Structure formats: structure tokens, C-alpha cells
Amino acid sequence: MEFDIRVQPKAGRNSVEVNGDTITARVTAAPADSKANDAVVALLAKRLKVAKGRVHIVRGHKARNKRLHIEDMTAGEVFARLAESKKTERSNRCA
């Protein structure tokens, strides 16, 4: 499954937000030397509970707007897992 994502490097904390069909990833890494790209892949892999090797940047390696490919997942699965990870993240912060 491929989808577009907006990346904000050098953020205060790592997070993923879903608003409708728009996904925004905020990562603390700087965009230099592909560190922000690596951080986005790691963050999404963690939130989606898949191996980092299944998350690929298809387009936008040097831009904030990127197209990602997640192997063996449907759009519904991606959005459901991101919504679930957001709920878990909130409950962990409150605890």
C-alpha cells in the first residue's frame, strides 16, 4: 500500500497524526544525512507494528512531502493501526 505523508523534522517529540486521509509525522531528527527519513521509517514501523524493512520511501527523499510504501498492508489496516497507536500513546502519557 502506498500513501502520502507530510514530515516535520526537528520537532519537539516523535509523533504521528491522522486527520482524515492526511498523515503527518513529526520526528526529532534533523533532515541532514537522511536521519529524518530513517526516523520516519522507524517511527511508522513501530506504530504499525511491522519490521522497518517493510516500510519504504518511494518518493520525496529530500522533501517534506513523501510517498511511502508499506508491504503487505491495506489502507484500512494502516489507518486502523495508526489510530490504535494514538490511543495507546495517549493512555501511556496519562498514566
N, C-alpha and C positions, 0 to 999 in steps of 0.2 A: 504494500500500500504506500502511495506517495502523497505527501501533503506539504503545504507551505507553512513556514514558521517564521516569526519575527524574533530576532535575537537582540538582547540588550547586554553587551559586555560591560565589565567593571561595575556591576550592580552591587548593592549592599549585601545581598544574600542570593543564593541559588533558589529559583522558583520557576514553576510552570503555571501559566494561567490559560484558561479556555473561556473565550467569550463567543458564544455561538459556534461558528466554524473557524474562528481565528485562534491560533495558538501563539502565545508569546512566552519565550524562555528568557529568564534573567540569570546571568552567570557572573560570578565574581572575577573570573579570569579576564585578563586583557586580551585584545584581539591580536596581539603580536605573536608571531611564530605558531599560528594555528591553535594557540592554547584555548581560546574561546570556543572554537569548533570542537576540540576534544572534550571540553567541559559540557557542551550542549549534548554531544553524543552520550557521554557518561550519565548526565542528568536524566535524559529521556529513557535510556536503557534501565536506569534504576526505577524511575516512576512507572515504566511499562512492564517491569519485571521480566526483561529479556536480556540476553547477552549483548554486550557492546558491539560485537561483530555482526549483529543483525540490524544495526542502525547505521545508515549511510547517508552522507550529504551528497546529493545528486548535483545540485546547482547552488551557486551563491557562496562559494568558499571564501570569498573576500568581501562579502556584502552582508548587511544585517538581515535582509530577506533571503531565506534559503528554502530549498526544496529537499525534503528528507524522504528516504525510502526505509520502511520497516518491513523486514522479511516476514512472511507468513502471518500477517495480521490484517484484519479488515478495518475499515474506518470506524465502524461501530465499536470494535474491540479497543482501538486506540483511545477514542474519546471516553469510553466507559472506564478504562484503567486510569486515565488521567484524572477523571472526576473522582474515582475511588481514592487515588493517591492524595488528592487535595483534601478529602475528608480526613484521611489518616494524618496528614500533616497538621491540620487544624487541631485535631484532638490531642496530638503529641505536644503541641505548643501550649495548650490549656492545662495539661496535666502537670 
